[in-house]
Amino acid sequence: MTAMRVAQVSRPGGPIEIVERPVPEVRPGTVRVRVEACGICHSDSLTKEGQFPGLTLPRVPGHEVAGVIDAVAPDVPQWKVGQRVGVGWNGGYCGRCDPCRRGQFFACVTGQVTGITYDGGYAEYLIAPASAVAAMPDGLSFVDAAPLMCAGLTTFNALRNGGARPGDVVAVLGIGGLGHLAIQYAAKMGFHTVAIARGADKEPLAHQLGAAAYLDSRAVDVAAELQKLGGATLILATATSGDAMSAVQGGLALEGTLLIVGAAPTMVVSPISLLFGNRSVKGWYSGTSIDSQDTLLFSARQGVRSMNETLPLAEAARGYERMMSGDARFRVVLTM
């Protein structure tokens, strides 16, 4: 095969168009992945709208990639043709800069992001740096695996690094593309999981996903209800509402943490609450390829699955609009 189909953006705010390109060849330090599935993420809007600093167009979006390696550069001994792999938001790292030398690979000065600094997974083939690739266990289908490369990785990695221990109260704010996975992970990790969202209609789903309790933010004082449980050691904020994040801070236990993975533009923080309870508010970067690999393996072993709608690559534009509208339940995945 010498040609492939891709869905690309050619100008800021322009349409997602299906075009034909030559199949790319591997370069030193890279592998070629035959893409089987690619999730559509809200962060793809940074490419679609031309908002990421330094972005060059045309560009193929997509950083929730699941596929099979079909070519490997001679200087990449760790990966083999035929391996099932994923590629996520972190597009690789150099291993030489000061952050990399300190093990802070997410902060590599090269700033590589799949689907932004190089072409992503809305395509039949993808070239990725070897450091961006994660091994995929056999227990996951490509469609199941794709959303775990961002939505899954972000929530799993935040929860396991949030400081909570099995049995602690952990609250998940929001039951959407991130939140419906976070609830599953939190329950499977052994936390006393509390789901928080707006409306009584979401309670059955929250329990189905594994939540021990559900709090309707329209009907109760969420912070007060969390304090009745002893306070939350960790509140994982997956919703993108700064007001909602501000409202739950009072539910933190002593030395509790509000951990933010939803990109709200602003929020209000209470210094008094932080000072007199040794509490903290922090953000969490999604993760690198080894974190993705851990996410995939945990998900396969523990039965964590994303709720997906699937569309063919030819309908990438429709899938993107469905995701942006909020109508998708809960992730949209393109198949090749």
ABEGO torsion letter per residue (X at the ends): XABBBBBBBABBGBBBBBBBBBBBBBBBGBBBBBBABBBBBAAAAAAAAGABBGBBOBBBBEABBBBBBABBBAABAABBBGBBBBBBABAEBAGABAAAAAGBAAABAAGBBBGAABBBABBABBBBBAAABBBBBAABBAAAAAAAAAAAAAAAAAAAAAGBBBGBBBBBBEBBAAAAAAAAAAAAAGBBBBBBBBEAAAAAAAAAAGBABBBBAAABBAAAAAAAAGEBABBBBABABAAAAAAAAAABBBGBBBBBABBBABBBBBAAAAAAAGBBBBBBBAEBAAAAAAAAAAAAAAGBBBBBBBBBAAAAAAAAAAAAAGABOABBBBBX
